[in-house]
Amino acid sequence: MKALSAAYTPLYLPSAIVNKFTCMNRLIEAKWRFRYAQASTVLNDLRASLLLRSRLYKSKNMYSHGNAQNTRSMSSIKKTEKMIQAAASKYRLNREAMITLSPFLTEQDCSWMMVYKDLLDEDVIGLSSMDDSSSEGRKKLSWIWKVEGAGASANEATEEGMLLF
């Protein structure tokens, strides 16, 4: 008999079964909180990868001369592009799971949708790759650079001693 691989084994996670079967509210709320925190983490990873890509391009332009160095630089940039695409895909999956789970929460609050918006391809841009044709005062940041993250703001966290260094 042929064994099923992990890719074909259904896991029956709350976001996958909540519309088909009854599920404990505690489990749904725990899964939603996990997805909420993971969305913040993935956005941080996405921003870090975008900054890394920008830095790699600048470094390539300044220091890479010759075929071998350009090939090595482009290899690093392509790896970073894959990291960006993976983070964007992971964020989209997290958000879909949050949308699926949110109607089943006991305290339904949709304010999270204003923080964790739908991630479009045009939103995945770095800080330095904004529209260079417009004047400096007319440039706009993508919403991913404006999200503070899950939890307390930095000022509140430092006042309450929540940040650990």
ZINORJO-V272996 format. One record per pair of residues at least 12 apart in sequence whose C-alpha atoms are under 10 Angstrom apart, sorted by the first residue. I is the first residue (numbers start at 0). J is the second residue. D is the distance in Angstrom with one decimal. If there is no record, write none. Layout:
[[I & J & D] [I & J & D]]
This chain:
[[12 & 26 & 9.5] [12 & 27 & 9.3] [12 & 30 & 8.6] [13 & 26 & 7.2] [13 & 27 & 6.0] [13 & 28 & 9.5] [13 & 29 & 9.6] [13 & 30 & 7.0] [13 & 31 & 9.0] [13 & 96 & 8.9] [13 & 99 & 9.2] [13 & 100 & 7.7] [14 & 27 & 7.8] [14 & 30 & 7.9] [14 & 31 & 8.6] [14 & 34 & 10.0] [14 & 93 & 9.8] [14 & 95 & 8.8] [14 & 96 & 5.5] [14 & 97 & 7.8] [14 & 98 & 9.0] [14 & 99 & 6.1] [14 & 100 & 5.8] [14 & 101 & 9.6] [15 & 96 & 8.1] [15 & 99 & 8.4] [15 & 100 & 9.2] [16 & 99 & 9.8] [16 & 100 & 9.8] [17 & 99 & 7.9] [17 & 100 & 7.2] [17 & 102 & 9.9] [17 & 103 & 8.0] [18 & 99 & 8.2] [18 & 100 & 9.0] [18 & 103 & 9.2] [22 & 103 & 9.3] [23 & 103 & 9.9] [24 & 103 & 7.6] [24 & 104 & 6.9] [24 & 105 & 7.3] [25 & 104 & 9.0] [25 & 105 & 9.4] [27 & 97 & 10.0] [27 & 100 & 6.7] [27 & 101 & 8.7] [27 & 103 & 7.4] [27 & 104 & 6.9] [27 & 105 & 9.4] [28 & 100 & 8.1] [28 & 101 & 8.7] [28 & 103 & 8.5] [28 & 104 & 6.2] [28 & 105 & 8.1] [28 & 106 & 9.4] [29 & 104 & 10.0] [30 & 96 & 9.0] [30 & 97 & 8.7] [30 & 100 & 8.2] [31 & 93 & 9.3] [31 & 94 & 9.9] [31 & 96 & 7.8] [31 & 97 & 6.0] [31 & 98 & 9.2] [31 & 99 & 9.4] [31 & 100 & 6.5] [31 & 101 & 7.4] [31 & 103 & 9.9] [31 & 104 & 8.4] [32 & 97 & 8.8] [33 & 93 & 9.4] [33 & 97 & 9.5] [34 & 90 & 9.4] [34 & 92 & 9.4] [34 & 93 & 5.7] [34 & 94 & 7.6] [34 & 95 & 9.6] [34 & 96 & 7.3] [34 & 97 & 6.4] [34 & 100 & 9.7] [35 & 93 & 7.7] [35 & 94 & 8.2] [35 & 96 & 9.6] [35 & 97 & 7.2] [35 & 111 & 8.5] [35 & 115 & 8.8] [35 & 148 & 9.6] [35 & 149 & 7.3] [36 & 93 & 9.7] [36 & 148 & 8.4] [36 & 149 & 6.2] [36 & 150 & 8.7] [37 & 89 & 9.2] [37 & 90 & 8.1] [37 & 93 & 7.3] [37 & 94 & 9.6] [37 & 149 & 9.2] [38 & 86 & 9.7] [38 & 89 & 8.3] [38 & 90 & 5.8] [38 & 91 & 8.7] [38 & 92 & 9.2] [38 & 93 & 6.1] [38 & 94 & 7.2] [38 & 97 & 9.3] [38 & 115 & 7.6] [38 & 148 & 8.6] [38 & 149 & 8.4] [39 & 90 & 8.7] [39 & 93 & 9.9] [39 & 114 & 9.8] [39 & 115 & 8.3] [39 & 146 & 8.5] [39 & 147 & 8.5] [39 & 148 & 5.2] [39 & 149 & 5.8] [39 & 150 & 9.4] [40 & 86 & 9.6] [40 & 90 & 9.1] [40 & 148 & 8.0] [40 & 149 & 8.7] [41 & 85 & 9.5] [41 & 86 & 5.9] [41 & 87 & 7.9] [41 & 88 & 9.6] [41 & 89 & 7.1] [41 & 90 & 6.0] [41 & 91 & 9.8] [41 & 93 & 9.0] [42 & 86 & 7.4] [42 & 87 & 8.0] [42 & 89 & 9.4] [42 & 90 & 7.0] [42 & 115 & 9.2] [42 & 143 & 7.0] [42 & 144 & 8.9] [42 & 146 & 8.5] [42 & 147 & 10.0] [42 & 148 & 8.2] [43 & 86 & 9.2] [43 & 143 & 8.9] [43 & 144 & 9.2] [43 & 146 & 9.4] [43 & 147 & 9.6] [43 & 148 & 8.2] [44 & 82 & 8.7] [44 & 83 & 8.2] [44 & 85 & 9.9] [44 & 86 & 6.7] [44 & 87 & 9.3] [44 & 90 & 10.0] [45 & 82 & 7.8] [45 & 83 & 5.7] [45 & 84 & 8.5] [45 & 85 & 8.7] [45 & 86 & 5.5] [45 & 87 & 6.8] [45 & 89 & 9.8] [45 & 90 & 8.9] [45 & 123 & 8.3] [45 & 124 & 9.8] [45 & 125 & 9.7] [45 & 143 & 8.7] [45 & 144 & 9.9] [46 & 83 & 8.5] [46 & 86 & 9.3] [46 & 123 & 8.7] [46 & 124 & 8.9] [46 & 125 & 7.6] [46 & 126 & 9.2] [46 & 143 & 7.5] [46 & 144 & 7.3] [47 & 79 & 10.0] [47 & 82 & 9.9] [47 & 83 & 9.0] [47 & 125 & 9.5] [48 & 78 & 10.0] [48 & 79 & 6.3] [48 & 80 & 8.0] [48 & 81 & 9.5] [48 & 82 & 6.7] [48 & 83 & 5.9] [48 & 84 & 9.7] [48 & 86 & 8.7] [48 & 125 & 9.0] [49 & 79 & 8.0] [49 & 80 & 8.4] [49 & 82 & 9.2] [49 & 83 & 6.8] [49 & 123 & 8.1] [49 & 124 & 7.0] [49 & 125 & 5.2] [49 & 126 & 8.0] [49 & 127 & 9.6] [49 & 128 & 9.7] [50 & 79 & 9.9] [50 & 124 & 9.5] [50 & 125 & 6.4] [50 & 126 & 7.4] [50 & 127 & 8.7] [51 & 75 & 9.9] [51 & 76 & 8.7] [51 & 79 & 7.4] [51 & 80 & 9.8] [51 & 83 & 9.9] [51 & 125 & 9.3] [52 & 75 & 8.7] [52 & 76 & 6.2] [52 & 77 & 9.0] [52 & 78 & 9.4] [52 & 79 & 6.1] [52 & 80 & 7.4] [52 & 82 & 9.8] [52 & 83 & 8.9] [52 & 125 & 8.2] [53 & 76 & 9.1] [53 & 79 & 9.9] [53 & 124 & 9.9] [53 & 125 & 6.9] [53 & 126 & 8.2] [53 & 127 & 7.1] [53 & 128 & 8.1] [54 & 76 & 9.6] [54 & 127 & 9.7] [55 & 72 & 7.3] [55 & 73 & 8.8] [55 & 75 & 7.6] [55 & 76 & 6.5] [55 & 79 & 8.9] [56 & 72 & 8.1] [56 & 73 & 8.7] [56 & 75 & 9.7] [56 & 76 & 7.4] [58 & 72 & 8.4] [59 & 71 & 9.3] [59 & 72 & 6.0] [59 & 73 & 8.2] [59 & 75 & 9.9] [59 & 76 & 9.3] [60 & 72 & 9.5] [83 & 123 & 8.3] [83 & 124 & 9.9] [84 & 120 & 9.7] [84 & 123 & 9.0] [87 & 118 & 7.4] [87 & 119 & 9.0] [87 & 120 & 8.7] [87 & 122 & 9.9] [87 & 123 & 7.8] [88 & 118 & 9.1] [90 & 115 & 9.2] [90 & 117 & 9.1] [90 & 118 & 7.8] [91 & 115 & 9.9] [91 & 116 & 9.5] [91 & 117 & 7.4] [91 & 118 & 6.6] [91 & 119 & 9.2] [93 & 115 & 10.0] [94 & 112 & 8.9] [94 & 115 & 7.5] [94 & 116 & 8.2] [94 & 117 & 7.6] [94 & 118 & 9.0] [95 & 117 & 9.2] [97 & 111 & 9.4] [97 & 112 & 9.3] [97 & 115 & 9.9] [98 & 111 & 10.0] [98 & 112 & 8.7] [111 & 149 & 9.4] [113 & 146 & 9.8] [114 & 142 & 8.7] [114 & 143 & 9.1] [114 & 145 & 9.0] [114 & 146 & 6.4] [114 & 147 & 8.5] [114 & 148 & 8.3] [114 & 149 & 9.1] [115 & 142 & 9.0] [115 & 143 & 8.5] [115 & 146 & 7.8] [115 & 148 & 9.0] [115 & 149 & 9.7] [116 & 142 & 8.0] [116 & 143 & 8.6] [116 & 146 & 9.7] [117 & 142 & 9.9] [118 & 141 & 9.9] [118 & 142 & 9.0] [118 & 143 & 8.4] [121 & 141 & 8.3] [122 & 140 & 8.8] [122 & 141 & 5.4] [122 & 142 & 7.1] [122 & 143 & 7.1] [122 & 144 & 9.5] [123 & 141 & 7.5] [123 & 142 & 9.3] [123 & 143 & 7.7] [123 & 144 & 9.7] [124 & 140 & 8.7] [124 & 141 & 7.1] [124 & 143 & 8.9] [124 & 144 & 9.4] [125 & 140 & 8.8] [125 & 141 & 8.5] [125 & 143 & 9.7] [125 & 144 & 8.8] [126 & 139 & 9.7] [126 & 140 & 7.3] [126 & 141 & 8.6] [126 & 144 & 8.2] [127 & 140 & 9.9] [128 & 140 & 10.0] [129 & 141 & 8.8]]
